[in-house]
Amino acid sequence: MSFENIFRQYAWEDVKASIYTKTPRDVESALARKHRTLEDFMALISPAAAPYLEQMAAMSRQLTQQRFGKTIQLYVPLYLSNECQNICTYCGFSYDNQLRRKTLTGAEILQEISVIRSMGYEHVLLVTGEANQSVGMDYFKKVLPVVRGHFSQVSMEVQPMDREDYEQLIPLGLHTVLVYQETYHEEDYRKHHPKGKKSRFGYRLETPDRLGQAGIHKIGLGVLIGLEDWRTDSFFTALHLDYLQRTYWQTRYSISFPRLRPFSGGLAPKVDMRDRELVQLICAYRLLNEDLELSLSTREPEKFRDHLVQLGVTTMSAGSRTNPGGYAVDPQSLEQFEISDERSAQEVAAMIREQGYEAVWKDWNAFSAKPFLPDEPHS
């Protein structure tokens, strides 16, 4: 059994129709329950739940504080490479997008690490395009031990890999893997990914299964909001999460909410999501799952992010750069997408403290070893 077996039991249009025909009575029933089901989640993300947003927000705030306290964990992305062999209609790193490609060398990675550490970070997210030749397993095996030596927690958002690959990287310091399905609408997925390994819908869909089988500590899920109907995509994300938590119960999970952002020659969203609707979605996830980590990136504007500190979010990035070398080596290189909240990490931390919350920079003490990193990446 894998998630794809469960996924094939649901028809997109049937799920969508069920969500859009939910009634106020369905919403009230969901809000009254102590333990909510996926059917309740449908009601909470439906148009019928819009008038109940204030009540949902108050409940979300209470549940989040009970489980996580008044804390927000901070992380920062470190882009290692913009090389990519996929064509993705929405991404600045797409193979058919004309830009100067770059993969950071060992010395350049150390320069980036120096700046990120000076910002206060001890949690880093390593990001690359999907190019197995230049940023594949050999590269990751060299980079991970060094990065682990400078940070308490190391996450990765790279190409989906086989179970055996993850099993090799975990002892080298890999703690968390983020893998977004982008959209669970299979036909539209193929339209947005016409070339490259990423065009294999099923392989990407089963990546969290391979992560769970490998024993990864935490898995991050999500869709790119704007590619398809966000309510239906969010139900399938919740369905995926429900399966994973029952199957790999020792693993932790997080959900992110990336809304489609502009890039050079970029794609306009097919479906717009208003700010109130994103608040509704975040609260619905919290009401479904009290233990779930909810993450909001610098894609969102600063005032909106400030507002969400108290409504259910547990993790935020700050001071981010979405280009390889963006912190020190090559700040002017092309970004993967435009940043909206451009405040520094310390400014965001100050905002969090002003709201009576604590900004958390790490989960545990940093490793003491700092192994040597070769000057050049594997090629």
Protein Blocks (a to p, Z undefined) as FASTA:
>chain_A
ZZklmmmmpcfklmmmmmmmpcfklmmmmmmpmbdcfklmmmmmpmklmmmmmmmmmmmm
mmmmmmnopaddddddddfbfcdfbdcfkbfkbmklccddddddfklmmmmmmmmmmnop
abdcddddddfklmcmklmmmmmmmmmmmpfbdcdddddddfklmmmmmmnopabdcdde
hiaclklmmmmmmgcjklmmmlmmmmmmmmmmnopabdcddddehjbcfklmmmmmmmmm
mmmmmmmmmbccddddddcdddehiacdfbdcdfklmmmmmmmmmmmpmkbccdddfkbc
fklmmmmmmnopabdcehiafbehklmmmmmbccfbdcfblcdfklmmmmmmmnopacdf
bfbdcdfbdcdddfbdcZZ
